[in-house]
Amino acid sequence: MNQISEMINDGCLLTSGTIDNFNTMTIGWGMMGTIYRKDTFICFVRHSRYTYEFMGKNDFFTISFYYPRYRYQLSYLGTNSGRDGNKVEHVGFAPDF
């Protein structure tokens, strides 16, 4: 397994939106590489996911990588919807733009 795969498996979040209105979700898949000399990250998000709405309204998204010690927080963020409340605040995280 390469280093990128290990980082994704350890846990990562995909976040999209603005500082005042955003959503994040846990992902366990993605590909990093270079296309036409530009660094890229490719991932797939279902239309039914709340984060998908934010991705459609914003030009950018962020991928954040976490150490395994954050497994509880990542699990919570991946199994609870931002439609139902502030799940980021619930796990003690805060946005940093």
N, CA, C and O atoms as CSV, one atom per row, in Angstrom:
chain,resi,resn,atom,element,x,y,z
A,1,MET,N,N,0.855,-1.176,0.000
A,1,MET,CA,C,0.000,0.000,0.000
A,1,MET,C,C,0.897,1.235,0.000
A,1,MET,O,O,1.885,1.287,0.733
A,2,ASN,N,N,0.555,2.226,-0.821
A,2,ASN,CA,C,1.378,3.423,-0.861
A,2,ASN,C,C,0.954,4.410,0.226
A,2,ASN,O,O,-0.069,4.223,0.883
A,3,GLN,N,N,1.752,5.460,0.405
A,3,GLN,CA,C,1.516,6.418,1.474
A,3,GLN,C,C,0.165,7.122,1.346
A,3,GLN,O,O,-0.507,7.351,2.352
A,4,ILE,N,N,-0.237,7.465,0.135
A,4,ILE,CA,C,-1.533,8.129,-0.069
A,4,ILE,C,C,-2.672,7.214,0.374
A,4,ILE,O,O,-3.595,7.656,1.058
A,5,SER,N,N,-2.609,5.952,-0.010
A,5,SER,CA,C,-3.646,4.999,0.396
A,5,SER,C,C,-3.704,4.868,1.910
A,5,SER,O,O,-4.789,4.787,2.486
A,6,GLU,N,N,-2.552,4.848,2.553
A,6,GLU,CA,C,-2.515,4.762,4.016
A,6,GLU,C,C,-3.158,5.988,4.650
A,6,GLU,O,O,-3.902,5.864,5.623
A,7,MET,N,N,-2.880,7.167,4.110
A,7,MET,CA,C,-3.459,8.404,4.653
A,7,MET,C,C,-4.973,8.395,4.515
A,7,MET,O,O,-5.682,8.799,5.437
A,8,ILE,N,N,-5.474,7.938,3.371
A,8,ILE,CA,C,-6.918,7.876,3.158
A,8,ILE,C,C,-7.535,6.848,4.095
A,8,ILE,O,O,-8.596,7.095,4.668
A,9,ASN,N,N,-6.891,5.708,4.258
A,9,ASN,CA,C,-7.417,4.670,5.145
A,9,ASN,C,C,-7.398,5.084,6.604
A,9,ASN,O,O,-8.271,4.678,7.371
A,10,ASP,N,N,-6.412,5.893,7.006
A,10,ASP,CA,C,-6.363,6.373,8.386
A,10,ASP,C,C,-7.536,7.291,8.679
A,10,ASP,O,O,-8.007,7.362,9.814
A,11,GLY,N,N,-8.000,7.981,7.676
A,11,GLY,CA,C,-9.174,8.824,7.833
A,11,GLY,C,C,-9.005,10.178,7.199
A,11,GLY,O,O,-7.978,10.836,7.365
A,12,CYS,N,N,-10.018,10.589,6.474
A,12,CYS,CA,C,-9.992,11.925,5.900
A,12,CYS,C,C,-11.412,12.455,5.742
A,12,CYS,O,O,-12.385,11.703,5.673
A,13,LEU,N,N,-11.486,13.771,5.688
A,13,LEU,CA,C,-12.759,14.462,5.529
A,13,LEU,C,C,-12.758,15.256,4.242
A,13,LEU,O,O,-11.742,15.829,3.851
A,14,LEU,N,N,-13.904,15.284,3.590
A,14,LEU,CA,C,-14.131,16.150,2.452
A,14,LEU,C,C,-15.069,17.246,2.950
A,14,LEU,O,O,-16.133,16.953,3.495
A,15,THR,N,N,-14.679,18.499,2.767
A,15,THR,CA,C,-15.468,19.637,3.239
A,15,THR,C,C,-15.678,20.610,2.095
A,15,THR,O,O,-14.762,20.869,1.314
A,16,SER,N,N,-16.887,21.148,1.998
A,16,SER,CA,C,-17.185,22.148,0.977
A,16,SER,C,C,-18.155,23.170,1.543
A,16,SER,O,O,-19.004,22.846,2.374
A,17,GLY,N,N,-18.022,24.400,1.088
A,17,GLY,CA,C,-18.905,25.466,1.510
A,17,GLY,C,C,-18.126,26.714,1.850
A,17,GLY,O,O,-16.998,26.904,1.395
A,18,THR,N,N,-18.741,27.567,2.660
A,18,THR,CA,C,-18.115,28.801,3.118
A,18,THR,C,C,-17.896,28.704,4.617
A,18,THR,O,O,-18.365,27.761,5.254
A,19,ILE,N,N,-17.195,29.660,5.180
A,19,ILE,CA,C,-16.931,29.642,6.617
A,19,ILE,C,C,-18.232,29.638,7.422
A,19,ILE,O,O,-18.280,29.088,8.523
A,20,ASP,N,N,-19.279,30.245,6.880
A,20,ASP,CA,C,-20.557,30.333,7.587
A,20,ASP,C,C,-21.548,29.239,7.232
A,20,ASP,O,O,-22.517,29.022,7.959
A,21,ASN,N,N,-21.317,28.550,6.127
A,21,ASN,CA,C,-22.269,27.547,5.663
A,21,ASN,C,C,-21.516,26.454,4.909
A,21,ASN,O,O,-21.185,26.616,3.735
A,22,PHE,N,N,-21.251,25.359,5.582
A,22,PHE,CA,C,-20.465,24.282,4.986
A,22,PHE,C,C,-20.941,22.944,5.533
A,22,PHE,O,O,-21.722,22.879,6.482
A,23,ASN,N,N,-20.455,21.892,4.914
A,23,ASN,CA,C,-20.674,20.549,5.443
A,23,ASN,C,C,-19.431,19.720,5.169
A,23,ASN,O,O,-18.668,19.984,4.240
A,24,THR,N,N,-19.258,18.723,5.999
A,24,THR,CA,C,-18.122,17.830,5.860
A,24,THR,C,C,-18.597,16.391,5.943
A,24,THR,O,O,-19.614,16.101,6.573
A,25,MET,N,N,-17.877,15.511,5.321
A,25,MET,CA,C,-18.211,14.089,5.372
A,25,MET,C,C,-16.920,13.274,5.387
A,25,MET,O,O,-15.904,13.686,4.828
A,26,THR,N,N,-16.977,12.147,6.018
A,26,THR,CA,C,-15.847,11.229,6.035
A,26,THR,C,C,-15.804,10.478,4.720
A,26,THR,O,O,-16.833,10.024,4.220
A,27,ILE,N,N,-14.614,10.350,4.163
A,27,ILE,CA,C,-14.458,9.549,2.950
A,27,ILE,C,C,-13.359,8.517,3.177
A,27,ILE,O,O,-12.438,8.726,3.966
A,28,GLY,N,N,-13.478,7.429,2.483
A,28,GLY,CA,C,-12.489,6.361,2.557
A,28,GLY,C,C,-12.001,5.980,1.172
A,28,GLY,O,O,-11.533,4.863,0.951
A,29,TRP,N,N,-12.114,6.907,0.254
A,29,TRP,CA,C,-11.724,6.638,-1.120
A,29,TRP,C,C,-11.228,7.931,-1.744
A,29,TRP,O,O,-11.557,9.022,-1.278
A,30,GLY,N,N,-10.457,7.806,-2.768
A,30,GLY,CA,C,-9.987,8.965,-3.517
A,30,GLY,C,C,-8.687,8.636,-4.222
A,30,GLY,O,O,-8.020,7.648,-3.916
A,31,MET,N,N,-8.348,9.482,-5.164
A,31,MET,CA,C,-7.109,9.304,-5.924
A,31,MET,C,C,-6.414,10.654,-6.020
A,31,MET,O,O,-7.035,11.667,-6.341
A,32,MET,N,N,-5.127,10.653,-5.740
A,32,MET,CA,C,-4.334,11.864,-5.883
A,32,MET,C,C,-3.355,11.659,-7.029
A,32,MET,O,O,-2.861,10.554,-7.257
A,33,GLY,N,N,-3.085,12.744,-7.743
A,33,GLY,CA,C,-2.136,12.635,-8.839
A,33,GLY,C,C,-1.931,13.971,-9.511
A,33,GLY,O,O,-2.245,15.024,-8.957
A,34,THR,N,N,-1.405,13.908,-10.702
A,34,THR,CA,C,-1.131,15.108,-11.475
A,34,THR,C,C,-1.761,14.944,-12.852
A,34,THR,O,O,-1.583,13.923,-13.516
A,35,ILE,N,N,-2.499,15.966,-13.267
A,35,ILE,CA,C,-3.092,16.005,-14.604
A,35,ILE,C,C,-2.719,17.350,-15.215
A,35,ILE,O,O,-3.002,18.400,-14.637
A,36,TYR,N,N,-2.096,17.317,-16.366
A,36,TYR,CA,C,-1.645,18.538,-17.031
A,36,TYR,C,C,-0.876,19.451,-16.078
A,36,TYR,O,O,-1.112,20.658,-16.026
A,37,ARG,N,N,0.045,18.854,-15.326
A,37,ARG,CA,C,0.921,19.556,-14.378
A,37,ARG,C,C,0.173,20.225,-13.227
A,37,ARG,O,O,0.711,21.124,-12.581
A,38,LYS,N,N,-1.039,19.802,-12.970
A,38,LYS,CA,C,-1.808,20.320,-11.846
A,38,LYS,C,C,-2.073,19.184,-10.862
A,38,LYS,O,O,-2.481,18.090,-11.252
A,39,ASP,N,N,-1.835,19.461,-9.584
A,39,ASP,CA,C,-2.146,18.480,-8.555
A,39,ASP,C,C,-3.653,18.282,-8.498
A,39,ASP,O,O,-4.407,19.253,-8.559
A,40,THR,N,N,-4.096,17.045,-8.382
A,40,THR,CA,C,-5.519,16.745,-8.373
A,40,THR,C,C,-5.874,15.750,-7.271
A,40,THR,O,O,-5.031,14.971,-6.823
A,41,PHE,N,N,-7.115,15.789,-6.849
A,41,PHE,CA,C,-7.696,14.775,-5.982
A,41,PHE,C,C,-9.049,14.450,-6.581
A,41,PHE,O,O,-9.881,15.338,-6.766
A,42,ILE,N,N,-9.270,13.198,-6.881
A,42,ILE,CA,C,-10.523,12.764,-7.498
A,42,ILE,C,C,-11.269,11.888,-6.493
A,42,ILE,O,O,-10.705,10.955,-5.920
A,43,CYS,N,N,-12.537,12.206,-6.293
A,43,CYS,CA,C,-13.371,11.392,-5.417
A,43,CYS,C,C,-14.793,11.409,-5.959
A,43,CYS,O,O,-15.134,12.231,-6.810
A,44,PHE,N,N,-15.589,10.527,-5.478
A,44,PHE,CA,C,-16.968,10.401,-5.926
A,44,PHE,C,C,-17.888,10.594,-4.724
A,44,PHE,O,O,-17.681,9.995,-3.668
A,45,VAL,N,N,-18.907,11.436,-4.897
A,45,VAL,CA,C,-19.846,11.732,-3.826
A,45,VAL,C,C,-21.255,11.496,-4.361
A,45,VAL,O,O,-21.620,12.019,-5.414
A,46,ARG,N,N,-22.032,10.718,-3.646
A,46,ARG,CA,C,-23.407,10.442,-4.058
A,46,ARG,C,C,-24.258,11.709,-4.023
A,46,ARG,O,O,-24.061,12.587,-3.183
A,47,HIS,N,N,-25.204,11.782,-4.951
A,47,HIS,CA,C,-26.111,12.925,-5.014
A,47,HIS,C,C,-26.914,13.087,-3.733
A,47,HIS,O,O,-27.308,14.200,-3.385
A,48,SER,N,N,-27.158,12.008,-3.039
A,48,SER,CA,C,-27.981,12.053,-1.832
A,48,SER,C,C,-27.247,12.618,-0.619
A,48,SER,O,O,-27.883,12.946,0.383
A,49,ARG,N,N,-25.930,12.736,-0.691
A,49,ARG,CA,C,-25.166,13.257,0.444
A,49,ARG,C,C,-25.345,14.767,0.547
A,49,ARG,O,O,-25.347,15.468,-0.464
A,50,TYR,N,N,-25.494,15.259,1.765
A,50,TYR,CA,C,-25.674,16.693,2.013
A,50,TYR,C,C,-24.482,17.496,1.482
A,50,TYR,O,O,-24.666,18.594,0.957
A,51,THR,N,N,-23.291,16.975,1.610
A,51,THR,CA,C,-22.094,17.667,1.131
A,51,THR,C,C,-22.146,17.893,-0.368
A,51,THR,O,O,-21.587,18.871,-0.866
A,52,TYR,N,N,-22.804,17.010,-1.091
A,52,TYR,CA,C,-22.916,17.151,-2.551
A,52,TYR,C,C,-23.536,18.493,-2.938
A,52,TYR,O,O,-23.114,19.119,-3.910
A,53,GLU,N,N,-24.538,18.933,-2.173
A,53,GLU,CA,C,-25.173,20.224,-2.441
A,53,GLU,C,C,-24.155,21.364,-2.360
A,53,GLU,O,O,-24.173,22.279,-3.183
A,54,PHE,N,N,-23.281,21.303,-1.374
A,54,PHE,CA,C,-22.263,22.341,-1.194
A,54,PHE,C,C,-21.226,22.288,-2.310
A,54,PHE,O,O,-20.728,23.322,-2.755
A,55,MET,N,N,-20.910,21.099,-2.750
A,55,MET,CA,C,-19.944,20.971,-3.841
A,55,MET,C,C,-20.503,21.560,-5.129
A,55,MET,O,O,-19.750,22.111,-5.933
A,56,GLY,N,N,-21.809,21.452,-5.335
A,56,GLY,CA,C,-22.428,22.009,-6.531
A,56,GLY,C,C,-22.486,23.527,-6.533
A,56,GLY,O,O,-22.574,24.147,-7.592
A,57,LYS,N,N,-22.437,24.127,-5.348
A,57,LYS,CA,C,-22.542,25.581,-5.222
A,57,LYS,C,C,-21.185,26.273,-5.065
A,57,LYS,O,O,-21.109,27.500,-5.129
A,58,ASN,N,N,-20.133,25.511,-4.863
A,58,ASN,CA,C,-18.815,26.091,-4.603
A,58,ASN,C,C,-17.790,25.523,-5.568
A,58,ASN,O,O,-17.901,24.378,-6.007
A,59,ASP,N,N,-16.799,26.325,-5.892
A,59,ASP,CA,C,-15.782,25.915,-6.854
A,59,ASP,C,C,-14.734,24.975,-6.264
A,59,ASP,O,O,-14.036,24.283,-7.005
A,60,PHE,N,N,-14.619,24.945,-4.931
A,60,PHE,CA,C,-13.542,24.186,-4.303
A,60,PHE,C,C,-14.075,23.311,-3.185
A,60,PHE,O,O,-15.161,23.534,-2.651
A,61,PHE,N,N,-13.285,22.318,-2.852
A,61,PHE,CA,C,-13.525,21.515,-1.658
A,61,PHE,C,C,-12.169,21.216,-1.039
A,61,PHE,O,O,-11.134,21.351,-1.691
A,62,THR,N,N,-12.183,20.815,0.208
A,62,THR,CA,C,-10.957,20.530,0.939
A,62,THR,C,C,-10.944,19.068,1.361
A,62,THR,O,O,-11.968,18.515,1.763
A,63,ILE,N,N,-9.787,18.459,1.266
A,63,ILE,CA,C,-9.573,17.124,1.814
A,63,ILE,C,C,-8.613,17.289,2.989
A,63,ILE,O,O,-7.517,17.828,2.837
A,64,SER,N,N,-9.035,16.821,4.155
A,64,SER,CA,C,-8.216,16.911,5.368
A,64,SER,C,C,-7.906,15.505,5.849
A,64,SER,O,O,-8.798,14.661,5.934
A,65,PHE,N,N,-6.653,15.257,6.160
A,65,PHE,CA,C,-6.214,13.939,6.611
A,65,PHE,C,C,-6.005,13.945,8.118
A,65,PHE,O,O,-5.525,14.928,8.683
A,66,TYR,N,N,-6.367,12.844,8.765
A,66,TYR,CA,C,-6.322,12.758,10.218
A,66,TYR,C,C,-5.576,11.513,10.680
A,66,TYR,O,O,-5.523,10.503,9.978
A,67,TYR,N,N,-5.006,11.606,11.869
A,67,TYR,CA,C,-4.365,10.451,12.496
A,67,TYR,C,C,-5.435,9.487,12.990
A,67,TYR,O,O,-6.572,9.889,13.236
A,68,PRO,N,N,-5.072,8.207,13.135
A,68,PRO,CA,C,-6.050,7.208,13.597
A,68,PRO,C,C,-6.693,7.550,14.940
A,68,PRO,O,O,-7.794,7.074,15.217
A,69,ARG,N,N,-6.054,8.349,15.773
A,69,ARG,CA,C,-6.639,8.687,17.079
A,69,ARG,C,C,-7.941,9.489,16.948
A,69,ARG,O,O,-8.668,9.646,17.929
A,70,TYR,N,N,-8.238,9.991,15.758
A,70,TYR,CA,C,-9.477,10.733,15.527
A,70,TYR,C,C,-10.570,9.846,14.939
A,70,TYR,O,O,-11.537,10.355,14.372
A,71,ARG,N,N,-10.435,8.557,15.064
A,71,ARG,CA,C,-11.384,7.621,14.465
A,71,ARG,C,C,-12.822,7.853,14.954
A,71,ARG,O,O,-13.759,7.777,14.158
A,72,TYR,N,N,-13.007,8.133,16.245
A,72,TYR,CA,C,-14.366,8.385,16.760
A,72,TYR,C,C,-14.984,9.584,16.044
A,72,TYR,O,O,-16.111,9.502,15.556
A,73,GLN,N,N,-14.256,10.688,15.980
A,73,GLN,CA,C,-14.785,11.897,15.353
A,73,GLN,C,C,-15.117,11.652,13.886
A,73,GLN,O,O,-16.169,12.076,13.408
A,74,LEU,N,N,-14.229,10.972,13.173
A,74,LEU,CA,C,-14.464,10.688,11.755
A,74,LEU,C,C,-15.659,9.764,11.566
A,74,LEU,O,O,-16.433,9.922,10.623
A,75,SER,N,N,-15.801,8.806,12.462
A,75,SER,CA,C,-16.945,7.902,12.387
A,75,SER,C,C,-18.244,8.680,12.594
A,75,SER,O,O,-19.215,8.482,11.863
A,76,TYR,N,N,-18.257,9.555,13.581
A,76,TYR,CA,C,-19.454,10.352,13.833
A,76,TYR,C,C,-19.777,11.248,12.637
A,76,TYR,O,O,-20.931,11.333,12.215
A,77,LEU,N,N,-18.764,11.912,12.094
A,77,LEU,CA,C,-18.977,12.818,10.965
A,77,LEU,C,C,-19.427,12.075,9.714
A,77,LEU,O,O,-20.077,12.658,8.846
A,78,GLY,N,N,-19.088,10.795,9.613
A,78,GLY,CA,C,-19.477,10.006,8.455
A,78,GLY,C,C,-20.827,9.333,8.575
A,78,GLY,O,O,-21.384,8.878,7.576
A,79,THR,N,N,-21.364,9.263,9.788
A,79,THR,CA,C,-22.635,8.549,9.986
A,79,THR,C,C,-23.775,9.460,10.413
A,79,THR,O,O,-24.903,8.997,10.583
A,80,ASN,N,N,-23.499,10.747,10.588
A,80,ASN,CA,C,-24.530,11.709,10.965
A,80,ASN,C,C,-24.594,12.810,9.914
A,80,ASN,O,O,-23.573,13.221,9.363
A,81,SER,N,N,-25.791,13.275,9.648
A,81,SER,CA,C,-25.986,14.290,8.613
A,81,SER,C,C,-25.899,15.698,9.186
A,81,SER,O,O,-26.395,15.970,10.279
A,82,GLY,N,N,-25.267,16.585,8.436
A,82,GLY,CA,C,-25.230,17.989,8.791
A,82,GLY,C,C,-26.594,18.643,8.678
A,82,GLY,O,O,-26.799,19.747,9.181
A,83,ARG,N,N,-27.524,17.972,8.022
A,83,ARG,CA,C,-28.899,18.494,7.940
A,83,ARG,C,C,-29.564,18.504,9.315
A,83,ARG,O,O,-30.465,19.300,9.580
A,84,ASP,N,N,-29.099,17.601,10.185
A,84,ASP,CA,C,-29.742,17.400,11.481
A,84,ASP,C,C,-29.128,18.213,12.613
A,84,ASP,O,O,-29.655,18.200,13.725
A,85,GLY,N,N,-28.043,18.911,12.363
A,85,GLY,CA,C,-27.411,19.688,13.417
A,85,GLY,C,C,-25.948,19.953,13.095
A,85,GLY,O,O,-25.453,19.551,12.042
A,86,ASN,N,N,-25.268,20.622,13.997
A,86,ASN,CA,C,-23.867,20.976,13.795
A,86,ASN,C,C,-22.976,19.832,14.270
A,86,ASN,O,O,-22.501,19.825,15.405
A,87,LYS,N,N,-22.764,18.887,13.398
A,87,LYS,CA,C,-21.983,17.703,13.753
A,87,LYS,C,C,-20.504,18.037,13.939
A,87,LYS,O,O,-19.812,17.353,14.694
A,88,VAL,N,N,-20.012,19.064,13.273
A,88,VAL,CA,C,-18.610,19.467,13.419
A,88,VAL,C,C,-18.361,19.967,14.836
A,88,VAL,O,O,-17.380,19.587,15.475
A,89,GLU,N,N,-19.242,20.808,15.312
A,89,GLU,CA,C,-19.134,21.307,16.680
A,89,GLU,C,C,-19.281,20.169,17.690
A,89,GLU,O,O,-18.606,20.154,18.719
A,90,HIS,N,N,-20.162,19.220,17.391
A,90,HIS,CA,C,-20.408,18.085,18.280
A,90,HIS,C,C,-19.124,17.300,18.581
A,90,HIS,O,O,-18.933,16.837,19.706
A,91,VAL,N,N,-18.250,17.151,17.589
A,91,VAL,CA,C,-17.025,16.382,17.797
A,91,VAL,C,C,-15.849,17.257,18.226
A,91,VAL,O,O,-14.731,16.765,18.382
A,92,GLY,N,N,-16.101,18.553,18.416
A,92,GLY,CA,C,-15.040,19.436,18.897
A,92,GLY,C,C,-14.137,19.989,17.832
A,92,GLY,O,O,-13.071,20.522,18.144
A,93,PHE,N,N,-14.533,19.879,16.575
A,93,PHE,CA,C,-13.764,20.461,15.483
A,93,PHE,C,C,-14.294,21.862,15.190
A,93,PHE,O,O,-15.389,22.225,15.619
A,94,ALA,N,N,-13.510,22.636,14.460
A,94,ALA,CA,C,-13.924,23.979,14.043
A,94,ALA,C,C,-13.348,24.250,12.661
A,94,ALA,O,O,-12.242,23.806,12.353
A,95,PRO,N,N,-14.087,24.977,11.826
A,95,PRO,CA,C,-13.571,25.275,10.488
A,95,PRO,C,C,-12.392,26.251,10.562
A,95,PRO,O,O,-12.332,27.106,11.446
A,96,ASP,N,N,-11.473,26.108,9.635
A,96,ASP,CA,C,-10.327,26.998,9.547
A,96,ASP,C,C,-10.092,27.264,8.071
A,96,ASP,O,O,-9.525,26.423,7.375
A,97,PHE,N,N,-10.514,28.406,7.590
A,97,PHE,CA,C,-10.407,28.733,6.180
A,97,PHE,C,C,-9.217,29.644,5.936
A,97,PHE,O,O,-8.960,30.033,4.797
